[in-house]
Amino acid sequence: MSSPTVGTRVVHRRYVPYAHAHYAGNLVDGAYSLGLFGDVATELCIVTDGDEGLFASYSDVQFKAPVRAGDVLEITAELTRAGTRSRAMEFAVHVVARGAATDAQPGRAEVLDPPLLATTATGTVVVPPTSG
């Protein structure tokens, strides 16, 4: 397998079910975004290294806007540095659509243009040594 390419990017989309609402106003806890970062990091490790890898640490996490039940999220991971076994990644959660229920239209939702940046992070994962 060739060495990982800095700039490689993975994107997931996810609907946030109402069962994940944790606070008033259908707010979802910040741990929800961190779990999604783990999912995109896993795929990015598979793409770059052929292994799921293991999350080692976050060096920065920023909660910039609320995530709510009924949101559609776009989660990205981008490889920013590739060491011998460590991989630095930048993560982002954008809200691309949001529930906008009314009494007359309980399922109403709207696309957000531009999307709302909700969470960012920088993290490090490790992958096993390559066999050679």
LINCOR-V918729 format. One record per residue. SS is DSSP state (alpha for helix, beta for strand, coil for the rest). PSI is psi in degrees with one decimal (* if undefined). D_FIRST is the distance of its C-alpha to the first C-alpha in whole Angstrom. Layout:
# LINCOR-V918729
SS_PSI_D_FIRST / SS_PSI_D_FIRST
This chain:
# LINCOR-V918729
coil_137.1_0 / coil_165.5_4 / coil_149.1_7 / coil_143.7_9 / coil_117.6_11 / coil_137.3_15 / coil_-12.5_17 / coil_138.2_15 / beta_144.4_18 / beta_140.3_19 / beta_131.1_22 / beta_153.9_24 / beta_142.0_28 / beta_136.0_30 / beta_136.2_34 / coil_109.6_36 / coil_153.3_38 / alpha_-20.8_42 / alpha_-17.3_41 / alpha_-2.7_39 / coil_131.4_42 / coil_-23.3_43 / beta_170.8_45 / alpha_150.4_48 / alpha_18.5_48 / alpha_26.3_45 / beta_144.9_42 / coil_141.7_39 / coil_156.6_38 / coil_-26.3_36 / alpha_-25.7_33 / alpha_-45.8_33 / alpha_-39.8_31 / alpha_-38.1_29 / alpha_-39.4_28 / alpha_-35.5_27 / alpha_-38.2_24 / alpha_-39.1_23 / alpha_-45.8_22 / alpha_-32.6_20 / alpha_-41.2_18 / alpha_-47.9_17 / alpha_-40.7_16 / alpha_-39.9_14 / alpha_-39.3_12 / alpha_-44.6_11 / alpha_-43.7_11 / alpha_-28.5_9 / alpha_-5.1_7 / coil_24.2_8 / coil_149.3_11 / coil_-24.5_15 / coil_176.1_15 / beta_133.6_19 / beta_127.2_21 / beta_-44.7_23 / beta_161.5_25 / beta_137.1_27 / beta_-12.9_28 / beta_135.8_30 / beta_131.1_31 / beta_123.7_34 / beta_107.2_36 / coil_-25.6_37 / coil_156.3_39 / coil_148.0_40 / coil_132.8_38 / beta_153.0_40 / coil_140.1_40 / coil_-6.6_40 / coil_152.9_38 / beta_123.5_35 / beta_146.0_32 / beta_122.1_29 / beta_128.3_26 / beta_150.0_23 / beta_134.4_21 / beta_132.1_19 / beta_122.6_17 / beta_-18.1_19 / beta_140.0_17 / beta_108.3_14 / coil_-166.4_15 / coil_-47.7_13 / coil_-14.2_14 / beta_150.5_16 / beta_119.9_16 / beta_138.8_19 / beta_147.9_20 / beta_136.3_23 / beta_150.8_24 / beta_144.4_27 / beta_123.2_30 / beta_136.2_32 / beta_116.5_35 / beta_-18.1_35 / beta_152.1_38 / beta_139.1_41 / beta_139.2_43 / coil_53.0_47 / coil_144.1_49 / coil_168.7_53 / coil_-38.7_55 / coil_-29.4_56 / coil_79.8_52 / coil_-20.3_50 / coil_9.6_47 / coil_140.7_47 / beta_163.1_44 / beta_146.8_43 / beta_135.8_40 / beta_121.6_40 / beta_103.3_39 / beta_162.7_38 / beta_156.6_36 / beta_121.7_37 / beta_116.7_34 / beta_-43.1_35 / beta_140.5_32 / beta_157.9_30 / beta_158.9_28 / beta_133.1_25 / beta_167.5_23 / beta_134.2_21 / beta_159.8_18 / beta_146.8_16 / coil_157.5_13 / coil_157.6_13 / coil_147.2_12 / coil_140.6_9 / coil_138.7_10 / coil_*_10
